[in-house]
Amino acid sequence: MTDPKPIVPVNPAGLDEVAKSLLEGDPNLPPSASPTGSNIRNAENYVILPGKAHGSYSYPDLVVAVEKTHLNSNWNQAHEALHRENAFMLSIRQYVDFLQMLKSGTVYNGRGTKLASGKVDEILDEILTKREPWRAEWLDAYFKDVNDALNISYEHRIVNGQLKPQRTEALENCVMEDAYVNLFSANKQGLPTVKARTQETYFWYPRKDRVARFRADSDGVYLDANRVPAYSDSSLGVRAARRK
């Protein structure tokens, strides 16, 4: 993986209005010190994702943006933009948990108020409905060869101006062919372990030097683990997350 260039300070006036509303506090603070709850501007535009443990991988309570931002940013640019906002990108495992929570119907915004079922349905429609226009969002996973074995790197953070993973591991057992899968059979890394007869979610299995995203269009719903990091599109964005 080629490290991105050092971050160049951004003029908030150049950000879109949704992204600008997320800015808060010192941009040099790590994600663990990021503001949330009543201290986050427009906390009602976030939902709370309760922390979970999946084997040796666990994460604390998070808040996740309802809307995507930084459309037309490639994977590296999305990480850099989130860092400037004291935020970060969801790992695949966190994103699967996020979808599972939405499908449960029990969802609370950043102020602790339960979302109406209609609002939850709107979020699910944006992510999972087979329709045009196509929609997609980056996820925090990079696949690379380590000693001739495919590894996954995630929990990327900007450290001394460079994008660095906090976790790199050999791939756990998962589906290793392009196929329809049971999305919620995910292992601790968020990768599906069971193929499915139903044609709900199609999985493009991991390839080296590629990254992950989730997308939907009129043809289907996809978890892609084979995307080029440098790709960008006006319908491809990222969902900001912060520690609660």
C-alpha positions in Angstrom: 0.0 0.0 0.0 1.3 3.4 -0.9 1.0 5.9 1.9 -0.8 9.1 1.0 0.9 12.4 1.0 0.9 14.4 4.3 -2.4 16.1 5.0 -2.9 19.7 3.7 -5.0 21.9 6.0 -8.5 22.4 4.6 -10.5 25.6 4.6 -13.9 24.6 6.1 -15.6 27.0 3.6 -14.6 24.5 0.9 -16.5 21.6 2.5 -20.1 20.8 1.8 -22.7 21.9 4.3 -23.3 18.5 5.9 -19.5 17.9 6.4 -19.1 21.4 7.7 -21.7 20.8 10.4 -19.7 17.8 11.7 -16.6 19.9 12.4 -15.9 20.4 16.1 -12.9 20.8 18.4 -9.2 20.4 17.8 -8.4 18.6 14.5 -5.3 17.1 16.1 -7.2 15.2 18.7 -7.3 11.4 18.2 -10.7 9.7 17.5 -10.9 8.6 21.2 -11.1 12.3 22.2 -13.7 13.1 19.6 -16.8 15.0 20.8 -20.2 13.3 20.8 -23.6 13.3 22.4 -24.8 16.8 23.3 -21.3 18.1 22.4 -21.5 17.2 18.8 -23.1 19.7 16.5 -26.4 18.3 15.1 -26.2 15.1 17.2 -29.7 14.2 15.9 -27.9 13.5 12.5 -26.1 10.5 14.1 -27.3 7.1 15.4 -25.7 5.3 18.3 -24.1 2.0 17.4 -23.6 0.0 20.7 -20.1 -1.4 21.2 -19.6 -5.2 20.6 -17.1 -7.9 21.0 -16.5 -10.4 18.2 -13.9 -12.8 19.5 -10.6 -10.9 19.8 -12.0 -7.9 18.1 -14.1 -5.4 20.1 -15.0 -1.8 19.8 -16.7 0.8 22.1 -20.0 2.5 21.7 -20.0 4.7 18.5 -22.1 7.3 16.9 -22.6 6.9 13.1 -23.7 9.6 10.7 -27.1 9.2 9.1 -25.9 10.8 5.9 -22.8 10.1 3.8 -20.4 12.9 3.2 -17.3 13.5 1.0 -18.9 12.3 -2.2 -16.4 11.9 -5.1 -13.5 11.2 -2.7 -11.3 8.2 -3.2 -10.6 5.8 -0.3 -7.5 7.7 1.0 -9.1 11.1 0.6 -12.1 9.9 2.6 -9.8 8.8 5.4 -8.0 12.2 5.4 -11.2 14.2 5.4 -12.7 12.2 8.3 -9.5 12.7 10.3 -9.8 16.5 9.9 -13.3 16.2 11.5 -12.1 14.0 14.4 -14.0 11.1 12.8 -13.1 7.8 11.1 -14.4 5.2 8.7 -16.4 2.1 9.8 -14.7 -1.3 9.5 -16.6 -4.0 7.7 -17.5 -5.7 11.0 -18.8 -2.4 12.4 -20.8 -1.8 9.2 -22.4 -5.2 9.3 -23.4 -4.5 13.0 -24.7 -1.1 11.9 -27.0 -2.8 9.3 -28.1 -5.4 11.7 -29.1 -2.7 14.2 -31.0 -0.8 11.6 -32.9 -3.9 10.5 -33.8 -4.6 14.2 -35.8 -1.3 14.2 -34.4 -0.3 17.6 -32.3 2.8 16.8 -31.4 5.9 18.8 -30.0 9.1 17.6 -27.0 10.9 19.1 -29.2 12.6 21.7 -30.6 9.3 22.9 -34.0 9.7 21.2 -35.5 6.6 19.6 -35.9 7.0 15.8 -39.3 6.7 14.3 -39.7 3.5 12.2 -40.2 5.7 9.1 -36.8 7.3 9.5 -35.1 4.0 10.0 -36.8 2.7 6.8 -35.4 5.8 5.0 -31.9 4.9 6.0 -32.3 1.3 5.0 -33.8 2.3 1.7 -30.8 4.4 0.9 -28.4 1.5 1.7 -30.2 -1.7 0.7 -32.9 -1.0 -1.9 -32.3 -2.3 -5.4 -33.0 0.9 -7.4 -31.4 3.7 -9.3 -29.4 5.8 -8.8 -26.6 3.6 -7.6 -25.3 4.5 -4.1 -22.0 3.4 -2.4 -19.8 4.0 0.6 -16.3 3.3 1.5 -15.5 0.8 4.3 -12.2 0.6 6.3 -10.5 -2.5 5.0 -7.3 -2.9 2.9 -6.2 -6.3 1.6 -2.5 -7.0 1.0 -0.1 -9.9 0.8 2.1 -10.6 3.9 4.5 -13.5 3.5 2.5 -14.8 0.6 -0.7 -14.8 2.6 -3.6 -12.4 2.1 -4.1 -10.1 5.1 -6.7 -7.5 6.0 -5.7 -4.2 7.5 -8.3 -2.0 9.2 -8.9 0.7 11.9 -6.8 3.1 9.8 -5.8 6.4 11.4 -3.6 9.3 10.4 -0.4 9.1 12.4 2.3 11.7 11.8 0.6 12.7 8.5 0.4 9.1 7.2 -2.5 6.7 6.9 -1.6 3.7 9.1 -3.7 0.6 10.1 -4.0 -0.2 13.8 -4.8 -3.8 13.0 -3.4 -6.2 10.3 -4.3 -9.9 10.4 -4.4 -12.9 8.2 -7.9 -13.4 6.7 -10.1 -15.6 8.8 -12.2 -18.3 7.2 -14.6 -16.6 4.8 -16.2 -17.0 1.3 -13.3 -16.8 -1.2 -15.3 -16.7 -4.4 -17.6 -14.2 -6.0 -21.0 -15.3 -4.8 -24.3 -14.5 -3.1 -23.8 -14.6 0.6 -25.5 -14.4 4.0 -24.2 -11.0 5.0 -24.8 -11.6 8.6 -22.7 -14.8 8.7 -19.8 -12.4 9.1 -16.6 -13.4 10.9 -14.9 -10.9 13.3 -13.4 -9.1 10.3 -16.9 -8.6 8.8 -16.4 -11.0 5.9 -19.2 -13.5 5.1 -18.6 -17.1 5.8 -21.8 -18.7 4.3 -23.0 -18.6 0.7 -26.7 -18.1 0.2 -29.3 -19.4 -2.2 -31.3 -16.1 -1.9 -30.0 -13.3 -4.1 -30.0 -10.5 -1.5 -26.3 -9.6 -1.2 -23.5 -10.4 -3.7 -20.0 -10.6 -2.4 -16.9 -9.8 -4.5 -14.2 -11.6 -2.5 -10.9 -9.9 -1.4 -8.0 -9.3 -3.8 -4.6 -8.0 -2.9 -4.0 -4.2 -2.9 -7.8 -3.6 -3.0 -10.2 -2.0 -0.5 -13.8 -2.5 0.6 -17.1 -0.7 -0.1 -20.8 -1.3 0.1 -23.1 -0.4 -2.8 -26.6 -0.9 -4.2 -28.1 -0.3 -7.6 -31.1 -1.5 -9.7 -29.3 -4.9 -10.3 -28.5 -5.7 -6.7 -26.8 -5.1 -3.4 -23.0 -5.7 -3.0 -20.3 -6.0 -0.5 -17.2 -5.3 -2.6 -13.8 -6.4 -1.2 -12.0 -5.8 -4.6 -12.1 -2.1 -5.2 -9.3 0.2 -6.4 -8.5 2.7 -3.6 -7.9 5.5 -6.2 -11.5 5.2 -7.6 -14.0 8.0 -7.0 -17.5 8.9 -8.1 -20.2 11.4 -7.2 -22.4 8.7 -5.8 -19.6 7.2 -3.6 -19.1 8.7 -0.2 -18.3 7.8 3.4 -20.3 7.6 6.6 -18.5 9.4 9.5 -18.2 7.6 12.8 -17.0 8.7 16.2 -16.5 7.2 19.7 -19.5 7.8 21.9 
